[in-house]
Amino acid sequence: MYDNHIYNLMSQLVEEHRSLWRLKKYYVKDAKNCKKCKELWQQLLKEKSQHIKRISEILKAHNL
């Protein structure tokens, strides 16, 4: 059984992955010709990817 903070990290990692998937699959495409919205979604794609990388690094540091 994992400590609660490890479970929280794993849970957040899943949420970040789900959010990234939605951004890629739907949100960017749905923005179509709206430059500002596309820029927003592209920025969020980068941020979500960074979050995923950081959380993964922390989990690896816990030998998971």
Number of C-alpha atoms within 10 A of each C-alpha: 5 7 7 9 9 15 13 12 15 15 11 15 20 13 14 19 15 13 15 20 14 13 18 14 11 10 17 18 12 12 15 10 9 10 10 10 15 17 13 13 19 16 12 15 19 12 14 21 14 13 16 18 13 13 16 16 13 13 16 10 9 9 7 9
